[in-house]
Amino acid sequence: MTEKHLSTQFDAELNRVSARVMELGGLVESQIRNAVYALTSFNLDTVEQVISTEQQVNGMEVEIDHELSSIIARRQPTARDLRLLIAFSKATANLERMGDEACKMARMVKSIIESGAARSLPSGELRMAAQMASELLRKTLDAFARLDTKAAVAILKEDDLIDEEFDGFVRKLITYMMEDPRTISASLDLLFLAKAIERIGDHSKNVAELIIYLVEGKDVRHQTMAEIESAVL
């Protein structure tokens, strides 16, 4: 991911922090994958595993931030090196927030299990969206490791599909609640789950935008897809 410098020690520091960011990404990816499995199987043991991982994710975020601050203070990087360190910092923050959303999913699944409503809820489409979000994070981490801007653009487009799934699911839940007010409580649980899944997709999108910023030096946040493709191609 990093370029060679005259200072081999600086190279080692950049490579080390890069490896730590990817390690955090792998941990969060497994956390989300377990949250998806918990939603699919309503498995309480997996729920507890997701929740217990949160402390480790938070600790890694603090450690990486400390290391980044130390490198910036000592090396005073400029140009691409500075962009790289900024990208690491923002990617770390987005990964930690994905972990938060996975925990929200796990806690909501736990609530559904304990309410006894687990098998009666219309959650099939929600599971599909959750699997899409998990796969999107995997692709995002791969693109970040390779600094692949074309893959980053594809990730931005795929996040739009998750947003469409979310909007369609919300409309279906509203209809479901209107037809049978007794389902309102269970439907709200599903709505909160759907929002957590949608936010995981949003954070993957943020990391994909960082890839373009790092490689091209262009901030593509809040731009149209046509503008983003023009910046990359």
N, C-alpha and C positions, 0 to 999 in steps of 0.2 A: 504493500500500500504506500510506503514512503519512498522518497528519493534519497540517494546517497549524498552525504555531506562530507566536508573536509574533516569535521569532527566525528570520529567513529563513536564517541561517547554520546553525542547528540543523536546519532542514528539509533543507537541502542535504546535511548530513552523514548524515542518516537515509536520504535518497534514494540517496546514493552507496553506502552500505554495503548497502542493499537490492539495488541493481543488481549489486554484487559477489557477493552470495550467489546471485542468480539466474544470474550468469555461471558461478559454480562449479557450480551445478546443471546448466547446459547442458553443461559440460565432462564432468561425471560421467555424464550421460545418454548422451553420444556414446561414452564409454568403455565403458559397459555394452552399448550397441547393438553396438559392435565386438566385444565379448566374445561376445555372442550369435551374431554372424555367424561368428566364429572357430569356435564350437562347431558351427554348422550346416554350415560348409564345410570345416572342418579346414584353415584357411588360415594358414600360419605367418607371413606378412607382417602380417596383421591382429593376430595374437597379439603380435608385437613392438611394434606400434603401441599396443596397450592398455597394455603394460608400460611403454613409454617415457612415456606420459601421466601416470604416477603421480607423478613428481617435480613436475610442474606443478600437479597437484591439491594435493599437500602444501604447496607454496609458497603457493598461494592461501589455504589454510586458515590458515596462520601470519599472513599479511597481514591477513585479515579479523579474526582474533582480536585482533591488535594495534590495529586501528582501533576495534573495539568497546571494548576496555579504555580507549583514549584518550577516547572519547566519554563513557563512564560516569564517568571520573575528572574530566573537565572540566565536564560538564553535570549530574551527579548527578541523573539522571532519576527520576521516581516514577510510580506507577500504570501506565497503559497504555504509556507510553514505555519504562519499565523492562521490562515484559513483552515489548515488541517487541524490545528489544536481547537479552534472554535467549533469546527464540525464534530470533533470528538466530544466536546463538552455538551453540545446540543443533542447529539445522538444519545449520549448517556442519559440526559434528562428525559428524552422521549422514551427510551427503553424502561426507565424506572416507572414512568407513568403507565406504560403498557402493563407492567407488573401490577400496578395498583388496580387497573381495570380487570386483570385476571383474578385478583383477590375479590373484587366486587362480584364478579361472576360466581366465584366459589361460594361466597357468603350467601348470595341470592339462591343458588342451588340448594345450599344447606337449609335455608328457610323454607323452600318449596318441599324438600324431603320431610322436614319436621312437621309441616302443615298437613301431610298426607295427600297432597294434591298432585304428586309427581307424575303419576301415570295418566291423569285425565287432561293434562294440558296440551294444547295444539302447538308443540314446540319443534316439529320436524323441520320447518323452514329456518327456524332460528339456529338449529344445529348446523344446517348447511352454511349459513352465513358465518357461524363461528369457525367452521373448518376453512372457509375462504380466508378469513382474517388470519388464522394461524399459518396458512400456506403463504399468505402475502408477506408476513413477517420473515419467513424463511427465505423467500426470494429477495427481500430487502437486505437482509444480512449478507447474502451472497453477493448482491450488487455492490454493497458498501465495501466488502473485502476486495473486490476486483475493480472498484471505482468505475463501474460500467454505467455510463450515462444513458445508453439506449435501454438497458434494463430498467433504469430509474424511471424513464418516461412510461414504459409499459406498466410499472407499478402504479404510477399516478392514474393511469387509465383504469386499472383493475380496482383501485379504491373507489372509483365512481360506481362500479358495479355493486360494491358492498353498500354504498349509500343508497342505491336504487332498491336493493333488497330490504334495507332498513325502512325506507319510506313505504314500500309495499306491505311490509309486515305491520307497521303502525296502522295503516288503513284497515288491514284485516282485523287487527285487535279492536279498533273502534267499532267496527261492524259487529264483532263478536260480543262486545260489552253492551251494545244497544239492543241486540236481540235477546240477551239473557243477563240482566243486571247482577245475577248471583255470581257471575264470572269476573266481576270487576276486580276483586282483590287478586285473584290468580293472574288475570291479564296484566295488571300493573307490575306484578313480579316479572313477567315476561318482557314488559316494556323496558324495565330497568336493565335486564339482561341484554336486550337488543341494543340499548344505548351504549353499554360497556363494549360490546362487540364492534359497534360502529366507531367508537373512539380508538380502539386498537388499530383499525384501518387508517384512521386519521394520523396517528402517530407514525405508522409505517410510511405514509405519504410524506410526512415532515422529514423523515430520514432520507427518503428518495430525493427530495428537494435539496437536501444538504449535499448529496453526491454531485448534483449538477453545479451547485455553488462551489464546491471544492475543485472540481475539474475545470469548469469553464470560467470561474470567477464571477458568475452572474447569479443574482438573487431572483429566483423565479416564483417566489411566494405570491399568491393572489393574481397570478397571470393566467391567461387563457391557455388551453392546451396547444393551440396553434402558435402562440408566442413562445411557449416552452419548447416545442419541437423545433422552432426556428433557432432558438438559442443553442440547441444541442447538435442539430444536423449541419 
